[in-house]
Amino acid sequence: MKRPASLRLRSALALSLAVTLVWAAAAAITWQLLLREMNEVFDSALQETGQRILQLAVIDVLGRDEEGITQHVTALDQHEEYFTYLVRDPQGRVLLASHRADPAQFPVLDQPGFHQTEGFRFYQEAAVRGSIILTIAEPMAHRHEVAGEVALALALPLGLVIPLSLVGIAYGLGYGLRPLGVLRQQLARRNANDLSALRTETLPEELRPIGETVNQLFLRLGKAFDAERSFASNAAHELRTPLAGAIAQIQRLRGQTRETDTAARADEIEAVLKRLTRLAERLMQLARAEGARLMTDRPQDLRPVLQLVAQDFSRGVDQGRIEWSLPPDAVLSDLDPDAVAIVTRNLVENALRHGGGGPVRVNLAPDGWLKVENDGPAVPPDVLASLSGRFVRGTGAGSGSGLGLAIVRTIAERSGTTLTLASPLPGQAGGFSATIQLCPEQTHTPPP
């Protein structure tokens, strides 16, 4: 049998079983004690009744004119008779009998006192030097009936008490484990980048060590992530100067040489160095996306940021392919302008690289939704789901680093919004679109 996965359910089942067993054991012990006391009371009543009847029987027998006559006591009215008796002489002749007494059911007993058969409990007493012997009988069925009524009287309250106890246990466990649920909710509400310390001062003593241990784990993870981001940022920054110098030297060498092979080799080296430069820039952007502050203290208009990015692209070879659409009114956002620029630049560069030479449409909606679309073949669903991973390159990526969409996704997650990728475009056989909300406080429903 598989154990229940819920701690509350397991505890409730264990406590319920324990309470049920304790109540059942207590009822059984009580029943046994009551049976013992009940038998003592019944025996006392049987003995006292027999002794009183014997006194009357002695007077009746000794006052007779003739000996050896059997007399039956006549009942005054119909009633249930729990005691029957016989009065006999030493020869076994019946001198007196109750109206329902059956002599066949009364064995001849050698000794006075209590005796018991399968169906009856007997008490025997003698008087007048053993010449008058009384035997009184009580049916055992009477005692069994009373024992059953006592057991029922004990069981009926248990049928109500045990369910109420189980309900109380379930409620008590829910109330007692409520701080554990609060701790779970605190952890569940966090995103992957939230490593701030938990509030442990409000936790119970049993959970406080767990909260402190989790805080220590968060602290170690934060230091490890900071070290990783610092290394990536510093390494990328330190690479920029020597790479720029190497590119300048290669360009100078190419201008001075007249050998065709040397010039071609210089072109290849320059292309590789430029790829390294772009990769270093992407690593710096990724480090900023993971570690820098992404929200500002006051909202700013997004349009000037996108206009600056558009001016940068206007100086490139692909300036004629980009179609910019910005709203006439200001679009205010708390997102850091540098983060907005990084998001826009990476989405546009990704669209230019995979657009197959077709146009790239950049649209900023009045509610802050930024959509970048490009033409090209449709992206399979399995590939589309993994495109925002690090160092994942789509088909025909060329010299891409595989970090552009990963940077955008990281900024989206840390700012409280999402990056939505779609392919093909609605109503078309191909195309690709990337949509992100640059105003995280607005609705997260992307436009169609």
Salt bridges, closest charged atoms under 4 A:
ASP43 OD2 - ARG121 NH2 2.99
ASP43 OD1 - ARG143 NH2 2.62
GLU48 OE2 - ARG52 NE 3.74
ASP60 OD2 - ARG64 NH2 3.05
ASP77 OD1 - HIS79 ND1 3.51
GLU81 OE2 - HIS99 ND1 3.25
ASP89 OD2 - ARG93 NE 2.69
GLU138 OE2 - HIS142 ND1 3.09
GLU138 OE1 - ARG143 NH2 3.08
ASP194 OD1 - ARG190 NH1 3.48
GLU201 OE2 - ARG199 NE 3.06
ASP226 OD1 - ARG229 NH2 2.63
ASP267 OD1 - ARG254 NH1 2.52
GLU268 OE1 - ARG265 NE 3.86
GLU270 OE1 - ARG254 NH1 2.68
GLU270 OE2 - LYS274 NZ 3.17
GLU290 OE2 - ARG390 NH2 1.75
ASP297 OD1 - ARG293 NH2 2.48
ASP301 OD2 - ARG303 NE 3.05
ASP312 OD1 - ARG315 NH2 2.66
ASP312 OD2 - ARG345 NH2 2.61
ASP318 OD1 - ARG321 NH1 3.78
ASP336 OD2 - ARG288 NH2 2.87
ASP338 OD2 - ARG288 NH2 3.41
GLU349 OE1 - ARG282 NH2 1.99
GLU373 OE1 - ARG361 NE 3.33
GLU373 OE2 - LYS371 NZ 3.86
ASP375 OD1 - ARG361 NH2 3.27
GLU413 OE2 - ARG409 NH1 3.06
